[in-house]
Amino acid sequence: MPPKKGKKKGKSSEKAQLNAEDEQKKQQEKEEALEKFLLHQIQVEQSYSTTNRPKLGNSLKKTLLQHQNEDRMEELEVQRDSEWHLENLDSVVEKLEQELVALERKKELAQRAHQQHMELLDMNDNIFLVKLQQMWIDCLRDTKRKSTSERKQLLDETQRVQGKIELDKLYQMNQDMLQLHELKTIPLDERLGRTKTIEEDQNDVNELEERKKIIRAETERLEKAVKVLNKLNEKQCTLMVDAMENELMASISEEKQRCQELLNKMNQTSKSAKERLTRVCVQGNQASKRLQALINKEEKIIRGAEICEKLESKHAGLLSSLSLSPPSEEHKVPKSSLAMKSDHIEGLELLILRISKAKLVLEKEKKETINLRKEKEEIFFFLLFFPVLHKLHVSKSYRSSSHVYRDSQQSVPVQ
């Protein structure tokens, strides 16, 4: 039994050696076949590349020339559009500058008109004060004349009454002397009869003296009344002058307040107009910058889209070439080329995603451009209608001030 086991072991070792040699021969044959296949494949690829390279080069040159021409045309169109937008913006800026100059001129004209109006008001106030002074002087002169004339009349009346009284006294004294002389010459009976007449005459004299006293009291009362009248006239004149002066001061203060309000309104309107114009200029500059940035972004996005379209066309050409190649060769393609193709496909998918994102960005930018155009139109309409509103405001204020001036002129009394 033991010798049989040794024979079996030797046979198994020989078989293992033979199997190893057979496997080595098979591996060598496989390697030689692979080398032959690879050499054949390389030769086929070289022949295919030599035949297709000029065709691909010509097609690529044609496509490149077409794309270059299209790029140039699109660049020219973009430049024209950008120049047109810039010219429009320059025209808008020039219009804004012209409107600023016009507003400054209007402001100067309004200030001149306001100065002229204030000068006219000062002139009218001075004229009115001069007229009031003249009226006051005339009133004083009239009162003096009236008082002097009344005094003269009273003095004439008192002198006339005193002269009459003295004449009556002299006449009465003469009559008394004549009666005494006659009594001396006339008998007693006649004297008794005449004594009665003398008593009557004495009674008349007493009555005349009483009347004289009454006349003196009346003259004194008249003098007091004249003094009171003079005082009342003076008080009335002073009250009238004070009232007129108060009315003048009130009218002057009202005019000053109205003028101050008009000045404040003018200043506020000018400030608001300047602020609005500065805002409009800033908004115009910002809009021009945004438009320029949008144009640049659109150009970049268009170029990226064109590059993506080119890559898509190339990818489609590669896929078509792969689909046209025989299936036997497809199975024989190495793993490295398949990995490269899969990477290329992934890159194209990423590019497609970027293109979709770029399209979304383009839509957003278009919406922003539409909003900016609407804002520009609103600003343009505001700039068109703002000078008209400013003119209306100035004309209304000037009309109100002119009505006030006319009312003040009508309120001045004419001598």
Secondary structure, 3 states (H helix, E strand, C coil): CHHHHHHHHHHHHHHHHHHHHHHHHHHHHHHHHHHHHHHHHHHHHHHHHHHHHHHHHHHHHHHHHHHHHHHHHHHHHHHHHHHHHHHHHHHHHHHHHHHHHHHHHHHHHHHHHHHHHHHHHHHHHHHHHHHHHHHHHHHHHHHHHHHHHHHHHHHHHHHHHHHHHHHHHHHHHHHHHHHHHHHHHCCHHHHHHHHHHHHHHHHHHHHHHHHHHHHHHHHHHHHHHHHHHHHHHHHHHHHHHHHHHHHHHHHHHHHHHHHHHHHHHHHHHHHHHHHHHHHHHHHHHHHHHHHHHHHHHHHHHHHHHHHHHHHHHHHHHHHHHHHHCCHHHHHCCCHHHHHHHHHHHHHHHHHHHHHHHHHHHHHHHHHHHHHHHHHHHHHHHHHHHHHHHHHHHHHHHHHHHHHHHHHHHHHCCCC
